[in-house]
Amino acid sequence: MTTANNVTFDMFVVTLATTAAVHLGDVVDRESGVKSAPNLASAAQMIDMLALLEDKTRGNLTLDEEQKLSLTLRTLRKRLLEIKEQVVD
């Protein structure tokens, strides 16, 4: 589904996921070439927003949209746990 500005559901999910990845410290800053330190609280909040989106759109997405959102959430949750484990060790 596209809007008048050609924004798709997939693009919206990617935008939220990219923000989560930035907060996880996985994205290199374009200008400095350096990754920022993880902000786990902000990353978790973005993941929670994606989970809310999944919950609120259940039954209203195409199979492809559902699968991409589900995979995105699994990937981000796994990465968050990996970083939390690194911090503890």
N, CA and C atoms as a LAMMPS dump frame, in Angstrom:
ITEM: TIMESTEP
0
ITEM: NUMBER OF ATOMS
267
ITEM: BOX BOUNDS ff ff ff
-5.0000000000000000e+02 5.0000000000000000e+02
-5.0000000000000000e+02 5.0000000000000000e+02
-5.0000000000000000e+02 5.0000000000000000e+02
ITEM: ATOMS id mol type element x y z
1 1 1 N 0.843 -1.179 0
2 1 2 C 0 0 0
3 1 3 C 0.888 1.242 0
4 2 1 N 0.577 2.209 -0.866
5 2 2 C 1.313 3.464 -0.934
6 2 3 C 0.385 4.628 -0.639
7 3 1 N 0.991 5.675 -0.109
8 3 2 C 0.228 6.893 0.164
9 3 3 C 0.47 7.872 -0.976
10 4 1 N -0.089 9.042 -0.847
11 4 2 C 0.071 10.071 -1.879
12 4 3 C 1.538 10.441 -2.082
13 5 1 N 2.345 10.303 -1.038
14 5 2 C 3.768 10.645 -1.14
15 5 3 C 4.626 9.435 -1.463
16 6 1 N 4.005 8.331 -1.892
17 6 2 C 4.694 7.096 -2.24
18 6 3 C 5.445 6.478 -1.069
19 7 1 N 4.974 6.702 0.134
20 7 2 C 5.546 6.07 1.311
21 7 3 C 4.829 4.738 1.49
22 8 1 N 5.6 3.661 1.521
23 8 2 C 5.011 2.348 1.677
24 8 3 C 5.126 1.88 3.121
25 9 1 N 4.378 0.85 3.452
26 9 2 C 4.47 0.256 4.78
27 9 3 C 5.884 -0.25 5.018
28 10 1 N 6.468 -0.884 4.01
29 10 2 C 7.847 -1.382 4.134
30 10 3 C 8.829 -0.253 4.431
31 11 1 N 8.654 0.875 3.763
32 11 2 C 9.542 2.017 4.006
33 11 3 C 9.403 2.509 5.436
34 12 1 N 8.185 2.517 5.944
35 12 2 C 7.935 2.947 7.316
36 12 3 C 8.63 2.012 8.303
37 13 1 N 8.507 0.716 8.082
38 13 2 C 9.157 -0.276 8.941
39 13 3 C 10.67 -0.117 8.871
40 14 1 N 11.21 0.067 7.68
41 14 2 C 12.658 0.236 7.523
42 14 3 C 13.136 1.489 8.255
43 15 1 N 12.364 2.546 8.205
44 15 2 C 12.727 3.777 8.902
45 15 3 C 12.807 3.551 10.416
46 16 1 N 11.805 2.888 10.971
47 16 2 C 11.825 2.594 12.406
48 16 3 C 12.966 1.638 12.758
49 17 1 N 13.183 0.643 11.926
50 17 2 C 14.251 -0.33 12.168
51 17 3 C 15.623 0.328 12.074
52 18 1 N 15.796 1.231 11.141
53 18 2 C 17.076 1.94 11.011
54 18 3 C 17.333 2.804 12.235
55 19 1 N 16.299 3.444 12.742
56 19 2 C 16.446 4.235 13.959
57 19 3 C 16.852 3.34 15.12
58 20 1 N 16.246 2.165 15.211
59 20 2 C 16.638 1.212 16.257
60 20 3 C 18.095 0.801 16.084
61 21 1 N 18.519 0.545 14.852
62 21 2 C 19.905 0.15 14.585
63 21 3 C 20.886 1.251 14.96
64 22 1 N 20.509 2.491 14.727
65 22 2 C 21.349 3.619 15.148
66 22 3 C 21.507 3.593 16.657
67 23 1 N 20.405 3.4 17.371
68 23 2 C 20.449 3.361 18.836
69 23 3 C 21.204 2.142 19.351
70 24 1 N 21.245 1.084 18.555
71 24 2 C 22.012 -0.102 18.932
72 24 3 C 23.511 0.092 18.683
73 25 1 N 23.847 1.181 18.01
74 25 2 C 25.255 1.457 17.705
75 25 3 C 25.756 0.707 16.483
76 26 1 N 24.847 0.266 15.627
77 26 2 C 25.207 -0.538 14.461
78 26 3 C 25.329 0.26 13.162
79 27 1 N 25.049 1.548 13.215
80 27 2 C 25.082 2.363 12
81 27 3 C 26.211 3.379 12.102
82 28 1 N 27.012 3.437 11.05
83 28 2 C 28.126 4.38 10.994
84 28 3 C 27.611 5.755 10.594
85 29 1 N 28.048 6.786 11.32
86 29 2 C 27.701 8.166 10.981
87 29 3 C 28.323 8.505 9.626
88 30 1 N 27.541 9.034 8.718
89 30 2 C 28.024 9.341 7.367
90 30 3 C 29.159 10.352 7.355
91 31 1 N 29.085 11.332 8.232
92 31 2 C 30.09 12.398 8.239
93 31 3 C 31.373 11.984 8.947
94 32 1 N 31.249 11.389 10.121
95 32 2 C 32.443 11.067 10.908
96 32 3 C 32.992 9.677 10.613
97 33 1 N 32.152 8.79 10.088
98 33 2 C 32.576 7.425 9.839
99 33 3 C 32.666 6.591 11.113
100 34 1 N 32.088 7.099 12.203
101 34 2 C 32.164 6.443 13.505
102 34 3 C 30.774 5.979 13.93
103 35 1 N 30.737 4.814 14.578
104 35 2 C 29.478 4.333 15.149
105 35 3 C 29.289 4.983 16.507
106 36 1 N 28.061 5.333 16.811
107 36 2 C 27.785 5.913 18.122
108 36 3 C 27.676 4.801 19.161
109 37 1 N 27.831 5.181 20.418
110 37 2 C 27.686 4.219 21.509
111 37 3 C 26.225 3.785 21.578
112 38 1 N 25.991 2.528 21.922
113 38 2 C 24.605 2.067 22.025
114 38 3 C 23.815 2.813 23.098
115 39 1 N 22.571 3.075 22.786
116 39 2 C 21.616 3.637 23.738
117 39 3 C 20.5 2.596 23.827
118 40 1 N 20.665 1.662 24.768
119 40 2 C 19.776 0.511 24.825
120 40 3 C 18.336 0.886 25.147
121 41 1 N 18.14 1.892 25.959
122 41 2 C 16.77 2.312 26.285
123 41 3 C 16.05 2.828 25.039
124 42 1 N 16.74 3.625 24.251
125 42 2 C 16.131 4.155 23.025
126 42 3 C 15.923 3.058 21.992
127 43 1 N 16.873 2.134 21.899
128 43 2 C 16.725 1.01 20.974
129 43 3 C 15.52 0.167 21.367
130 44 1 N 15.392 -0.119 22.655
131 44 2 C 14.263 -0.913 23.14
132 44 3 C 12.939 -0.204 22.866
133 45 1 N 12.926 1.12 22.996
134 45 2 C 11.708 1.881 22.727
135 45 3 C 11.311 1.758 21.253
136 46 1 N 12.281 1.826 20.359
137 46 2 C 11.98 1.691 18.931
138 46 3 C 11.465 0.283 18.62
139 47 1 N 12.067 -0.717 19.253
140 47 2 C 11.619 -2.096 19.059
141 47 3 C 10.201 -2.255 19.589
142 48 1 N 9.915 -1.637 20.722
143 48 2 C 8.555 -1.667 21.269
144 48 3 C 7.561 -0.995 20.321
145 49 1 N 7.98 0.063 19.66
146 49 2 C 7.103 0.735 18.703
147 49 3 C 6.792 -0.181 17.513
148 50 1 N 7.811 -0.909 17.055
149 50 2 C 7.583 -1.856 15.968
150 50 3 C 6.662 -2.991 16.416
151 51 1 N 6.82 -3.438 17.659
152 51 2 C 5.952 -4.486 18.194
153 51 3 C 4.512 -3.981 18.293
154 52 1 N 4.343 -2.74 18.695
155 52 2 C 3.013 -2.136 18.752
156 52 3 C 2.408 -2.066 17.351
157 53 1 N 3.214 -1.67 16.388
158 53 2 C 2.757 -1.619 15.003
159 53 3 C 2.311 -3.007 14.537
160 54 1 N 3.095 -4.032 14.884
161 54 2 C 2.737 -5.393 14.513
162 54 3 C 1.396 -5.782 15.137
163 55 1 N 1.239 -5.458 16.402
164 55 2 C 0.009 -5.797 17.114
165 55 3 C -1.201 -5.063 16.524
166 56 1 N -1.059 -3.788 16.272
167 56 2 C -2.182 -2.971 15.813
168 56 3 C -2.55 -3.212 14.349
169 57 1 N -1.631 -3.774 13.577
170 57 2 C -1.916 -4.016 12.155
171 57 3 C -2.231 -5.481 11.871
172 58 1 N -2.216 -6.311 12.914
173 58 2 C -2.477 -7.747 12.73
174 58 3 C -3.8 -7.947 11.992
175 59 1 N -3.728 -8.735 10.925
176 59 2 C -4.919 -9.016 10.122
177 59 3 C -5.175 -8.011 9.019
178 60 1 N -4.378 -6.947 8.98
179 60 2 C -4.575 -5.899 7.968
180 60 3 C -3.399 -5.758 7.016
181 61 1 N -2.416 -6.637 7.129
182 61 2 C -1.228 -6.553 6.286
183 61 3 C -1.227 -7.681 5.255
184 62 1 N -0.484 -7.472 4.194
185 62 2 C -0.272 -8.565 3.253
186 62 3 C 0.659 -9.576 3.923
187 63 1 N 0.709 -10.764 3.405
188 63 2 C 1.589 -11.788 3.954
189 63 3 C 3.044 -11.318 3.909
190 64 1 N 3.434 -10.682 2.824
191 64 2 C 4.802 -10.17 2.682
192 64 3 C 5.106 -9.109 3.742
193 65 1 N 4.169 -8.197 3.97
194 65 2 C 4.362 -7.163 4.989
195 65 3 C 4.474 -7.783 6.378
196 66 1 N 3.599 -8.736 6.675
197 66 2 C 3.652 -9.424 7.974
198 66 3 C 5.004 -10.094 8.187
199 67 1 N 5.47 -10.803 7.172
200 67 2 C 6.731 -11.537 7.283
201 67 3 C 7.916 -10.594 7.461
202 68 1 N 7.939 -9.51 6.71
203 68 2 C 9.044 -8.551 6.829
204 68 3 C 9.058 -7.892 8.205
205 69 1 N 7.898 -7.527 8.703
206 69 2 C 7.812 -6.904 10.02
207 69 3 C 8.238 -7.89 11.102
208 70 1 N 7.774 -9.116 11.003
209 70 2 C 8.129 -10.154 11.974
210 70 3 C 9.634 -10.427 11.96
211 71 1 N 10.218 -10.56 10.778
212 71 2 C 11.656 -10.797 10.668
213 71 3 C 12.452 -9.618 11.208
214 72 1 N 12.004 -8.427 10.913
215 72 2 C 12.67 -7.222 11.414
216 72 3 C 12.669 -7.207 12.935
217 73 1 N 11.533 -7.507 13.529
218 73 2 C 11.442 -7.532 14.991
219 73 3 C 12.344 -8.611 15.592
220 74 1 N 12.327 -9.806 15.024
221 74 2 C 13.189 -10.881 15.536
222 74 3 C 14.653 -10.49 15.464
223 75 1 N 15.053 -9.902 14.357
224 75 2 C 16.449 -9.506 14.158
225 75 3 C 16.862 -8.438 15.161
226 76 1 N 16.033 -7.432 15.345
227 76 2 C 16.355 -6.348 16.277
228 76 3 C 16.359 -6.827 17.724
229 77 1 N 15.408 -7.667 18.068
230 77 2 C 15.369 -8.2 19.439
231 77 3 C 16.617 -9.037 19.727
232 78 1 N 17.019 -9.845 18.761
233 78 2 C 18.227 -10.661 18.92
234 78 3 C 19.451 -9.769 19.095
235 79 1 N 19.544 -8.738 18.292
236 79 2 C 20.686 -7.821 18.375
237 79 3 C 20.699 -7.1 19.717
238 80 1 N 19.549 -6.673 20.199
239 80 2 C 19.469 -6.013 21.499
240 80 3 C 19.97 -6.943 22.603
241 81 1 N 19.562 -8.206 22.556
242 81 2 C 20.031 -9.17 23.558
243 81 3 C 21.536 -9.383 23.473
244 82 1 N 22.07 -9.447 22.255
245 82 2 C 23.516 -9.607 22.074
246 82 3 C 24.277 -8.459 22.712
247 83 1 N 23.803 -7.256 22.484
248 83 2 C 24.489 -6.084 23.045
249 83 3 C 24.351 -6.056 24.556
250 84 1 N 23.176 -6.406 25.071
251 84 2 C 22.998 -6.45 26.532
252 84 3 C 23.953 -7.463 27.15
253 85 1 N 24.137 -8.61 26.499
254 85 2 C 25.064 -9.613 27.008
255 85 3 C 26.496 -9.111 26.987
256 86 1 N 26.878 -8.36 25.973
257 86 2 C 28.23 -7.803 25.886
258 86 3 C 28.471 -6.803 27.008
259 87 1 N 27.458 -6.038 27.342
260 87 2 C 27.574 -5.035 28.382
261 87 3 C 27.756 -5.71 29.743
262 88 1 N 27.063 -6.826 29.945
263 88 2 C 27.144 -7.547 31.22
264 88 3 C 28.496 -8.225 31.381
265 89 1 N 29.046 -8.776 30.284
266 89 2 C 30.326 -9.489 30.349
267 89 3 C 31.493 -8.61 30.586
